[in-house]
Amino acid sequence: MKNVNWLGLVVALVAGQVIGILWYGNLFSAAWMEAQRLTEADFVGQDWKMGLGVVNMIVILLGLDWLLRRLGVDGYVAGARTALLVCVCFALTVAALNYIYAAGTLSLFVIDGGYQVVTYTIAGALLAGLKRRPKAA
């Protein structure tokens, strides 16, 4: 844990939450709720799930940070590229199982998958590119 890029992780966490609010709150709210067959009433008393989402994002970012450091990825573009590859090969394939076996709709997969692609790519860029520089002596 001592090698974790805490600056990059915190900024990526905030960015991921902002992207989520925009993605599911503004851009695709109606389409996502329709694809899930949900109404506003279904969200009453469910605020605690937002907290679990933050914890989930922290776990993802810790793993992504570890992988980027382990591979020696440095810089915004290399971080974005590597995180995009990780997303496509792991996050999207796991998410696809919900749509393959649980009768999810293609529109739901596109909305959720699009969020994953954007979030992983930006997080990878921030984790590999945004680092505290040691103070000059």
N, C-alpha and C positions, 0 to 999 in steps of 0.2 A: 504494500500500500504506500510505501514511502516514495516510490517512483511514479505514482499516478500524477498525471498532468491535471492538477486540481483546477487551475485557471481554465483550461480548455474544457474540462468536464462541466464546470458550473455554467460557463457561457453556452455550451452545447445543450445542457439541460434546460436553461431558460429559452434558448432558441427553439428547442423541440416542443416546449409547452406553448410558446407563441404560435408556432406553425400548427400545432394541434387545434388551438382555439380558432385560428383563421380557417383551417381546413374543414374541421367538423362543425364549427359554429357559423361561419360566414359563407364559405364557398360551396360546401356540399351537404349542408345540414339537411335540407329537405330531401334530397336524393338518398342520402345515407339512411335517414329515418324511414323513408318509404321502402328501401331495400331490406331494412331490418324488420319492417312491419311494426314500428314503434310510434307512439304519440308522446307529446310533452308530459302527459300524466305518468308515463312509464319511468320518468326520471325523478319523480318526487321521492325524496329520502335516499337518493343514490349518490350524494356528494362524496361519501367516503371512497367511492371507486376512483375518484380523481387522485386521491392519495396513493392508492395502489398503483395507478398509472405512473405516478412520479417515481415510486420505488422501482417499478419495472424498467423505466427509462434509465435510472441510475445503474441498474445491473447491466443493461445493454451497453451503456457508455463505459463502464468499467471494463467490460470484456473487449469492447472495440479499442479502447485506449491500450489495454494490454497487448492486443494483437498488433496494433500499429507500431508500438514500441518494439515488440519482439521481431517484427519484420524490418525494423529500421526505417519505416516510412517517415519522411520529413517533408513538410511544406503543405500548403493548402491544396494544391492540385493533386498531388500524390495521395494525400489523405482522402480527398473526395473520391478519387478513382478507386482506391482500395476499398473504402467503405461501400461504394456502390456495388462492387463485385461481391463483397460479403453479403450485402442485402439481397442481391439477385440469387446467389447460390444457397443462402441459408434462410433468411427471414421470409422471402417471398415463397420459397418452396414449402416451408413449414406452414405458412398462412394458406397456401393453395390447398392443403389437405382439408381445411374447413369447407372449401367450396367444392372439392372433389367428392368427399364422402358425407358431408353434412348438408347437402342440397343448398348451398349458398348460391347467390346469384352472381353472374359475371359483373354486373354493375357494382355490387358490393366489393368484390375482389379488386376491381379497378380503383375504387375510391380508397379502400384500405391499403392496397399495394402502392398506390401513388403516394400516399402519406409516408409509407415506409421508405420508399425510394428517396423522396425529398429529405426526410429527416436523417436517414443514415448518411446521405451524401454530404449534407451540411455539417453534421456532427463529425464525420471523418475529417473534413476540411479544418474544422475548428480544433479538433484534438491534435492533429499533426502539424497545424500551422501556427496556432496561438499558444505560445509558450512563454513563461516568465524567463526573462534573460537575467543571468547573474549580474549583480551590481559590479560596476567597474571599480577596481582597487584604487 
